[in-house]
Amino acid sequence: MTTPVLDALRPFGRTGVEVTPLAIGTSSWGEERAGESVAERTARVATMADAFFARRLPSNLLDTSNMYGDHHSEEHIGAAIARVGGVPDGLVVQTKLDRDTATGDFGGDRMRASLAESLERLGLDRIPVLYLHDPENIGFEAAMAPGGAVEALVAMKEEGRATAIGISGGPVDMLQRFVETDLFDALVTHNRFTLLDRSADALLDAAAERNVGVTNAAPYGAGVLTGDPRFADRYGYRPIHPETRAALERMAALCADAGVELAAAALQFSLREARVHATVVGPGRIERIAETERWATAPIPDGLWSALEAARPPAEVALDRL
């Protein structure tokens, strides 16, 4: 029975930076919440951002995107960076190039505009790890076309505006095609390597073979694996398949019998995977950090892992196969 060491650093593949097992995700930073005023939202997010840059969170990697929080996430991060006078040594901010959400434009010129917007919001002149975000919106061929999004991203690295570049998206077969070009230093995959979905296995193998830094996002399947009843009807942002729900119920019962929180097993499933360098969690308020640390370090009997493996749903109900 072993538990993760949350302050341990490991090389993030070939990116040239080192990361902690946990990464802090900011997809909800800046989003409106029911009953919350703008001032309350700003204060809540500022508390999280300031805690990260003051090294009070169990992570050195902050994951954001041009479009997160209705385009406001980077603004909050930039304000925190300004308050501390620059990103402290040893902390890493990674962001993503995004399509124009109004027009759907995902071309090379839009990628350059996306970078310019991110640099301005963050107050930085370069990005340590910069990703192409959700290329499934246009597909592999269009993204790889001359003058397209990938060509623009590669040029950003050559120009020194990004130290390392990566690919971030959903469908694993498409992501694997990108990884196999060997153009990318880093990868973000989400919802496809959890207790309920192992369809990213071949993708993780392809990344490991090329020393690509891997960030695994959504280890809770967008909430359902926390056991929170608010998320009981969905997995990976989609209605949950009946066989997936049945597997979830089996896993919850196994965890309860072992005295382990389901969320702890879900998080540590990702943390204990050697092919994953960092696992993205997205606590929306500072009070959730202690809960995340508890889940990340809770003792889990070795025998529970084999039982959970046997309880998982059939491969044909994975997200990309439905």
Protein Blocks (a to p, Z undefined) as FASTA:
>chain_A
ZZddfkbccdehjnopacdfbdcdfklgopacehiafklmmmmmmmmmmmmmnopaccfb
dcddfkgghhplmmmmmmmmmmnopaaehiacdddddddfknopacfklmmmmmmmmmmm
nopabdfbacdehkllnojklmmpghilklmmmmmmmnopafbdcdddfblmlmmmmmmn
omafbdcdehkacfkbcklmmmmmmmmmnopacddehklnoommnopaklmmpgehiacd
fklmmmmmmmmmmmmmnopafklmmmmmmmmpmkbmbdcdddfbfklmmmmmmmmmgccd
fklmmmmmmmpccfklgfklZZ
